[in-house]
Amino acid sequence: MKNKFKIKELEELLTAKKVRTTAMRLLVLKTLQKQKAAIGLQDLESVFEKADRITLYRTLKTFEEKGLIHSIVDGNGTTKYALCKEGCECAPKDMHVHFYCQNCRETFCLPKSKVPEVPLPEHFVPVETTLLVKGVCGKCSG
């Protein structure tokens, strides 16, 4: 019964974001919820060995377009994805710092550390602002 309730919550989350519910989308969302660090397409492929790479990619892109997840380009140029926290609109006020561990190669969201607003010249329109800190995470340094 407990598992059904979680699936129901996932379905409600997809519906609230106007994303059509499919079995694959539910599985990907459930997998993303379990992650402590951002996850890349290749990581998802290893979780869903029989899934089509294109389907996984399209699922991630749909989630990103609908504000369920945000993407991060890590210290190696790999795009990773993390769930948006409740109330996040992926607007400039919601942008936070990310940390890339050079040892374990995991990328972490640091939602309490906000990306500072950058003053731009007149008629410059920001689309995206990112801040990535590279170093060694607590798990690897401790």
LUMPA-815605 format. One line per field, with one value per atom (N, C-alpha, C): residue number from 0; residue in one letter; atom name; z, x negated, y. Coordinates in Angstrom, 2 decimals, padded with zeros to 5 digits. Each point is the difference from the previous one (the first is absolute). Last residue first. Layout:
fike (NUM|...)
drenvex (A|...)
tiza (CA|...)
c3 (Z|...)
c1 (X|...)
c2 (Y|...)
# end
This chain:
fike (141|141|141|140|140|140|139|139|139|138|138|138|137|137|137|136|136|136|135|135|135|134|134|134|133|133|133|132|132|132|131|131|131|130|130|130|129|129|129|128|128|128|127|127|127|126|126|126|125|125|125|124|124|124|123|123|123|122|122|122|121|121|121|120|120|120|119|119|119|118|118|118|117|117|117|116|116|116|115|115|115|114|114|114|113|113|113|112|112|112|111|111|111|110|110|110|109|109|109|108|108|108|107|107|107|106|106|106|105|105|105|104|104|104|103|103|103|102|102|102|101|101|101|100|100|100|99|99|99|98|98|98|97|97|97|96|96|96|95|95|95|94|94|94|93|93|93|92|92|92|91|91|91|90|90|90|89|89|89|88|88|88|87|87|87|86|86|86|85|85|85|84|84|84|83|83|83|82|82|82|81|81|81|80|80|80|79|79|79|78|78|78|77|77|77|76|76|76|75|75|75|74|74|74|73|73|73|72|72|72|71|71|71|70|70|70|69|69|69|68|68|68|67|67|67|66|66|66|65|65|65|64|64|64|63|63|63|62|62|62|61|61|61|60|60|60|59|59|59|58|58|58|57|57|57|56|56|56|55|55|55|54|54|54|53|53|53|52|52|52|51|51|51|50|50|50|49|49|49|48|48|48|47|47|47|46|46|46|45|45|45|44|44|44|43|43|43|42|42|42|41|41|41|40|40|40|39|39|39|38|38|38|37|37|37|36|36|36|35|35|35|34|34|34|33|33|33|32|32|32|31|31|31|30|30|30|29|29|29|28|28|28|27|27|27|26|26|26|25|25|25|24|24|24|23|23|23|22|22|22|21|21|21|20|20|20|19|19|19|18|18|18|17|17|17|16|16|16|15|15|15|14|14|14|13|13|13|12|12|12|11|11|11|10|10|10|9|9|9|8|8|8|7|7|7|6|6|6|5|5|5|4|4|4|3|3|3|2|2|2|1|1|1|0|0|0)
drenvex (G|G|G|S|S|S|C|C|C|K|K|K|G|G|G|C|C|C|V|V|V|G|G|G|K|K|K|V|V|V|L|L|L|L|L|L|T|T|T|T|T|T|E|E|E|V|V|V|P|P|P|V|V|V|F|F|F|H|H|H|E|E|E|P|P|P|L|L|L|P|P|P|V|V|V|E|E|E|P|P|P|V|V|V|K|K|K|S|S|S|K|K|K|P|P|P|L|L|L|C|C|C|F|F|F|T|T|T|E|E|E|R|R|R|C|C|C|N|N|N|Q|Q|Q|C|C|C|Y|Y|Y|F|F|F|H|H|H|V|V|V|H|H|H|M|M|M|D|D|D|K|K|K|P|P|P|A|A|A|C|C|C|E|E|E|C|C|C|G|G|G|E|E|E|K|K|K|C|C|C|L|L|L|A|A|A|Y|Y|Y|K|K|K|T|T|T|T|T|T|G|G|G|N|N|N|G|G|G|D|D|D|V|V|V|I|I|I|S|S|S|H|H|H|I|I|I|L|L|L|G|G|G|K|K|K|E|E|E|E|E|E|F|F|F|T|T|T|K|K|K|L|L|L|T|T|T|R|R|R|Y|Y|Y|L|L|L|T|T|T|I|I|I|R|R|R|D|D|D|A|A|A|K|K|K|E|E|E|F|F|F|V|V|V|S|S|S|E|E|E|L|L|L|D|D|D|Q|Q|Q|L|L|L|G|G|G|I|I|I|A|A|A|A|A|A|K|K|K|Q|Q|Q|K|K|K|Q|Q|Q|L|L|L|T|T|T|K|K|K|L|L|L|V|V|V|L|L|L|L|L|L|R|R|R|M|M|M|A|A|A|T|T|T|T|T|T|R|R|R|V|V|V|K|K|K|K|K|K|A|A|A|T|T|T|L|L|L|L|L|L|E|E|E|E|E|E|L|L|L|E|E|E|K|K|K|I|I|I|K|K|K|F|F|F|K|K|K|N|N|N|K|K|K|M|M|M)
tiza (N|CA|C|N|CA|C|N|CA|C|N|CA|C|N|CA|C|N|CA|C|N|CA|C|N|CA|C|N|CA|C|N|CA|C|N|CA|C|N|CA|C|N|CA|C|N|CA|C|N|CA|C|N|CA|C|N|CA|C|N|CA|C|N|CA|C|N|CA|C|N|CA|C|N|CA|C|N|CA|C|N|CA|C|N|CA|C|N|CA|C|N|CA|C|N|CA|C|N|CA|C|N|CA|C|N|CA|C|N|CA|C|N|CA|C|N|CA|C|N|CA|C|N|CA|C|N|CA|C|N|CA|C|N|CA|C|N|CA|C|N|CA|C|N|CA|C|N|CA|C|N|CA|C|N|CA|C|N|CA|C|N|CA|C|N|CA|C|N|CA|C|N|CA|C|N|CA|C|N|CA|C|N|CA|C|N|CA|C|N|CA|C|N|CA|C|N|CA|C|N|CA|C|N|CA|C|N|CA|C|N|CA|C|N|CA|C|N|CA|C|N|CA|C|N|CA|C|N|CA|C|N|CA|C|N|CA|C|N|CA|C|N|CA|C|N|CA|C|N|CA|C|N|CA|C|N|CA|C|N|CA|C|N|CA|C|N|CA|C|N|CA|C|N|CA|C|N|CA|C|N|CA|C|N|CA|C|N|CA|C|N|CA|C|N|CA|C|N|CA|C|N|CA|C|N|CA|C|N|CA|C|N|CA|C|N|CA|C|N|CA|C|N|CA|C|N|CA|C|N|CA|C|N|CA|C|N|CA|C|N|CA|C|N|CA|C|N|CA|C|N|CA|C|N|CA|C|N|CA|C|N|CA|C|N|CA|C|N|CA|C|N|CA|C|N|CA|C|N|CA|C|N|CA|C|N|CA|C|N|CA|C|N|CA|C|N|CA|C|N|CA|C|N|CA|C|N|CA|C|N|CA|C|N|CA|C|N|CA|C|N|CA|C|N|CA|C|N|CA|C|N|CA|C|N|CA|C|N|CA|C|N|CA|C|N|CA|C|N|CA|C|N|CA|C|N|CA|C|N|CA|C|N|CA|C|N|CA|C|N|CA|C|N|CA|C|N|CA|C|N|CA|C|N|CA|C|N|CA|C|N|CA|C|N|CA|C)
c3 (004.19|001.42|000.27|-004.35|000.77|001.46|-003.25|-000.48|000.86|000.93|000.03|-000.37|-000.31|001.37|000.13|-004.66|000.85|001.39|-003.55|000.53|000.98|-004.38|001.16|000.41|-003.15|-000.12|001.23|-001.57|000.84|-000.13|-003.05|000.35|000.81|-002.01|000.78|000.47|-003.87|000.77|000.75|-003.04|000.78|000.79|-004.53|000.95|000.71|-002.82|-000.23|001.05|-000.56|000.41|-000.26|-002.49|000.63|000.41|-001.41|000.12|000.79|-000.75|-001.13|-000.04|003.07|-000.52|-001.26|003.31|-000.71|-000.53|004.41|-001.44|-000.63|005.13|-000.71|-001.45|003.26|-000.69|-000.73|004.52|-001.19|-000.61|002.85|000.13|-001.31|001.89|-000.98|000.09|004.30|-001.21|-000.90|003.99|-000.54|-001.34|002.36|000.95|-000.46|-002.45|-000.10|000.98|-002.46|001.28|000.05|-002.87|000.07|001.41|-002.63|001.03|-000.14|-002.73|-000.02|000.95|-000.73|000.20|000.02|-000.34|-001.22|000.12|003.19|-000.33|-001.25|001.17|000.38|-000.45|-000.49|-000.94|000.32|000.91|000.70|-001.02|-000.19|-000.71|000.76|000.92|000.41|-000.72|-000.51|-000.09|000.35|000.98|-000.32|-000.08|-001.09|001.11|-000.51|-001.46|-000.42|001.21|-000.22|000.49|-000.31|-001.49|001.46|000.61|-004.82|000.57|001.53|-001.92|-000.35|000.62|000.31|-000.82|-000.55|003.27|-001.34|-001.00|005.24|-000.95|-001.36|003.85|-000.13|-000.96|002.04|-000.03|-000.03|-002.06|001.31|-000.14|-004.02|000.56|001.36|-002.26|000.23|000.55|-003.19|001.39|000.11|-003.85|000.30|001.46|-003.77|001.03|000.37|-004.07|000.52|000.97|-001.31|-000.08|000.57|-000.08|-001.17|-000.21|003.77|-001.16|-001.28|004.42|-000.24|-001.18|-000.07|001.07|-000.43|-001.20|-000.73|001.03|000.63|000.46|-000.89|000.25|-000.47|000.50|001.98|-000.64|-000.39|000.98|000.25|-000.59|-000.11|001.00|000.40|-003.41|001.31|001.10|-004.97|000.88|001.43|-003.38|-000.58|000.93|001.18|000.13|-000.52|-000.46|001.42|000.18|-004.29|000.35|001.45|-001.46|-000.63|000.32|001.44|000.73|-000.56|-002.32|001.32|000.81|-004.10|-000.19|001.32|000.05|-000.28|-000.15|000.47|001.25|-000.19|-003.82|000.89|001.32|-003.05|-000.49|000.90|000.79|000.37|-000.40|001.16|-001.15|000.45|003.28|-000.52|-001.16|002.83|-001.18|-000.62|004.02|-001.05|-001.28|004.24|-000.89|-001.23|003.28|000.86|-000.84|-002.18|000.74|000.96|-002.47|-000.91|000.73|002.25|-000.12|-000.91|000.39|001.28|-000.04|-003.66|000.01|001.30|-000.44|-000.88|000.03|004.35|-001.44|-000.78|005.19|-000.76|-001.49|005.38|-001.36|-000.79|005.20|-000.88|-001.36|003.34|000.90|-000.79|-001.50|-000.16|001.04|-000.81|000.87|000.01|-002.85|001.40|000.96|-004.67|000.32|001.45|-001.61|000.07|000.38|-000.83|001.23|000.21|-004.04|001.09|001.35|-003.82|-000.01|001.16|-000.66|000.43|000.06|-001.70|001.43|000.54|-004.60|000.71|001.50|-002.77|-000.02|000.76|-000.58|000.89|000.08|-001.08|-000.65|001.00|-000.28|000.79|-000.87|-001.26|-000.17|000.75|001.36|-000.69|-000.06|002.33|-001.35|-000.86|004.78|-000.92|-001.46|003.48|000.40|-000.95|-000.54|-000.40|000.31|001.52|-001.47|-000.49|004.55|-000.33|-001.51|001.63|000.30|-000.35|-000.37|-001.03|000.20|003.31|-001.23|-001.14|004.06|000.16|-001.26|000.12|-000.08|000.12|000.75|-001.43|-000.21|004.41|-000.60|-001.50|002.34|000.40|-000.63|-000.55|-000.83|000.32|002.68|-001.32|-000.94|004.33|000.09|-001.36|000.52|000.00|000.00)
c1 (-036.34|000.08|-000.30|000.21|-001.04|-000.05|003.28|-001.35|-001.11|004.61|-000.15|-001.43|001.30|-000.15|-000.23|-001.45|001.20|-000.31|-003.23|000.19|001.15|-000.68|-000.81|000.21|002.18|-000.69|-000.86|004.62|-001.18|-000.59|003.50|-000.46|-001.28|004.47|-001.22|-000.35|003.45|-000.42|-001.28|004.50|-001.19|-000.35|003.30|-000.43|-001.26|002.46|000.82|-000.33|-000.44|-000.54|000.99|-000.84|001.05|-000.57|-001.45|-000.51|001.05|000.39|000.44|-000.62|-002.55|001.34|000.22|-003.67|000.24|001.44|-000.92|-000.30|000.23|-000.89|000.51|-000.47|000.95|-001.09|000.58|001.32|000.49|-001.16|-000.87|000.25|000.49|000.90|-000.87|000.28|000.81|000.59|-001.06|000.44|-000.99|000.51|002.43|-000.10|-001.01|000.79|001.12|-000.05|-003.26|-000.14|001.08|-001.14|000.69|-000.23|-003.39|000.99|000.64|-003.04|000.37|001.17|-004.36|001.42|000.21|-004.26|000.62|001.52|-003.75|001.05|000.78|-003.71|-000.40|001.04|000.46|-001.00|-000.47|004.76|-001.09|-000.96|003.61|-000.49|-001.19|004.55|-001.35|-000.36|003.58|-000.20|-001.45|003.86|-001.34|000.00|004.53|-000.89|-001.33|004.97|-001.26|-000.92|004.48|-000.10|-001.34|001.30|000.04|-000.16|000.31|-001.27|-000.03|003.25|-000.15|-001.31|002.36|-001.21|-000.16|003.20|000.51|-001.15|001.35|-001.02|000.65|002.25|000.08|-001.02|-001.15|001.36|-000.03|-004.24|000.64|001.40|-002.58|000.20|000.69|-003.22|001.37|000.01|-004.00|000.44|001.42|-004.25|001.34|000.33|-004.53|000.66|001.30|-004.13|001.24|000.61|-005.36|001.15|001.23|-004.63|000.80|001.18|-003.15|-000.55|000.77|001.18|-001.39|-000.65|005.37|-000.96|-001.43|005.09|-001.16|-001.10|005.48|-001.26|-001.09|005.88|-001.23|-001.21|005.28|-000.88|-001.28|005.60|-001.42|-000.76|004.68|-000.14|-001.46|002.15|-000.44|-000.04|001.00|001.16|-000.39|-003.30|000.89|001.16|-002.87|-000.70|000.88|001.55|-000.02|-000.65|-000.13|001.38|000.06|-004.09|000.26|001.42|-001.23|-000.75|000.28|001.83|000.64|-000.68|-001.91|001.23|000.74|-003.79|-000.40|001.24|000.69|-000.50|-000.36|001.25|001.15|-000.43|-003.37|000.77|001.21|-002.66|-000.71|000.79|002.34|-000.58|-000.61|000.57|000.68|-000.78|-001.29|000.79|000.71|-002.75|-000.80|000.78|000.31|001.02|-000.68|-002.80|001.13|001.06|-003.69|-000.44|001.08|000.74|-000.03|-000.43|-000.18|001.38|000.06|-004.11|000.34|001.41|-001.43|-000.70|000.30|001.63|000.72|-000.64|-000.92|-000.11|000.80|000.44|-000.24|000.00|-000.67|000.54|-000.43|000.37|-000.78|000.68|001.87|-000.56|-000.82|004.37|-001.38|-000.40|004.46|-000.88|-001.44|003.47|000.31|-000.94|-000.21|-000.56|000.25|001.96|-001.45|-000.66|004.61|-000.27|-001.51|001.42|000.25|-000.30|-000.22|-001.10|000.17|003.46|-001.23|-001.18|004.13|000.12|-001.28|000.28|-000.13|000.10|000.75|-001.41|-000.20|004.43|-000.75|-001.46|003.40|-000.30|-000.80|003.08|-000.55|-000.19|-000.10|000.77|-000.70|-000.29|-000.78|000.84|000.72|000.57|-000.88|-000.38|-000.93|000.43|002.50|-000.10|-000.91|000.35|001.24|-000.06|-003.54|-000.02|001.23|-000.13|-001.05|-000.08|002.88|000.54|-001.02|-001.35|001.00|000.56|-002.85|-000.75|000.94|001.90|-000.62|-000.77|001.80|001.09|-000.56|-002.92|000.30|001.09|-000.98|-001.09|000.23|003.00|000.17|-001.09|-000.23|001.06|000.20|-002.99|-000.56|001.03|001.39|-000.88|-000.57|002.59|000.82|-000.86)
c2 (013.40|-000.34|-001.40|002.16|000.67|-000.45|-001.61|-000.34|000.60|000.91|-001.46|-000.40|004.59|-000.47|-001.49|002.33|000.00|-000.55|002.72|-001.33|000.05|003.32|-000.33|-001.43|004.51|-001.29|-000.22|003.03|-000.05|-001.39|003.26|-001.34|000.12|002.99|000.10|-001.40|002.86|-001.17|000.32|002.18|000.30|-001.24|001.75|-001.02|000.49|002.85|-001.19|-001.06|005.80|-001.30|-001.13|004.85|-000.79|-001.36|005.42|-001.37|-000.78|004.74|-000.81|-001.40|003.40|000.22|-000.83|-001.90|001.26|000.07|-002.91|-000.04|001.36|-002.65|001.18|-000.03|-004.24|000.68|001.21|-003.27|000.70|000.79|-004.57|001.45|000.60|-005.01|000.65|001.50|-003.26|000.59|000.61|-003.85|000.93|000.52|-003.25|001.12|001.04|-004.17|000.95|001.17|-003.49|000.70|001.08|-004.92|001.29|000.57|-003.54|000.23|001.38|-004.15|001.40|000.20|-003.81|000.29|001.50|-002.64|000.52|000.19|-001.33|-000.98|000.38|002.85|-001.35|-001.03|004.77|-000.48|-001.41|002.70|-000.66|-000.60|004.26|-001.19|-000.56|003.45|-000.42|-001.29|004.62|-001.44|-000.31|004.29|-000.48|-001.52|002.87|-000.30|-000.54|002.80|-000.60|-000.18|002.14|-001.37|-000.65|004.44|000.02|-001.38|000.53|000.48|000.03|-003.57|001.42|000.49|-004.38|000.10|001.41|-001.53|000.31|000.07|-002.21|000.48|000.24|-001.96|001.45|000.59|-004.67|000.53|001.52|-002.32|-000.03|000.61|-002.59|001.32|-000.17|-003.79|000.45|001.41|-001.67|-000.12|000.51|-001.60|000.49|-000.24|000.64|-000.81|000.69|000.05|000.56|-000.99|000.77|-000.91|000.69|001.69|000.33|-000.93|000.10|-000.71|000.30|001.76|000.37|-000.69|000.46|-000.24|000.37|001.75|-000.51|-000.12|-000.19|000.55|-000.57|000.59|-000.62|000.78|-000.95|000.97|-000.72|-001.38|-000.18|001.18|000.05|-001.07|-000.20|003.12|000.48|-001.07|-000.16|000.18|000.40|-000.94|001.02|000.33|-003.58|001.29|001.14|-004.43|000.38|001.37|-001.83|000.36|000.47|-001.71|001.29|000.50|-004.34|001.03|001.38|-003.61|000.11|001.09|-001.16|000.79|000.20|-002.79|001.38|000.89|-004.63|000.58|001.47|-002.38|000.15|000.63|-001.12|001.14|000.26|-003.85|001.23|001.25|-004.74|000.67|001.33|-004.40|001.19|000.60|-003.80|-000.35|001.20|000.36|-000.64|-000.27|003.21|-000.55|-000.63|001.75|-000.40|-000.71|001.89|-001.19|-000.49|003.96|-001.15|-001.27|004.12|-000.49|-001.22|002.17|-000.63|-000.59|002.56|-001.29|-000.77|004.41|-000.91|-001.39|002.86|000.21|-001.02|002.38|-001.23|000.31|002.44|000.09|-001.24|-000.73|000.88|000.02|-002.53|001.00|001.02|-003.37|000.43|001.05|-002.08|-000.78|000.52|001.80|000.31|-000.72|-000.89|001.31|000.38|-003.98|-000.14|001.33|000.00|-000.73|-000.16|001.85|000.93|-000.65|-002.71|000.97|000.98|-003.11|-000.68|000.98|001.58|-000.30|-000.64|000.73|001.27|-000.20|-003.74|000.41|001.30|-001.59|-000.89|000.45|003.81|-001.27|-000.82|004.94|-001.10|-001.24|005.46|-001.24|-001.13|005.18|-001.02|-001.26|004.47|-000.20|-000.91|001.18|000.66|-000.16|-002.04|001.41|000.79|-004.70|000.67|001.50|-002.72|000.12|000.76|-000.96|000.95|000.22|-003.32|001.33|001.09|-004.50|000.30|001.41|-001.62|000.29|000.36|-001.42|001.32|000.40|-004.32|000.98|001.42|-003.55|000.10|001.05|-001.04|000.75|000.18|-002.68|001.38|000.86|-004.64|000.57|001.48|-002.47|000.24|000.63|-001.41|001.15|000.37|-003.97|001.20|001.27)
# end
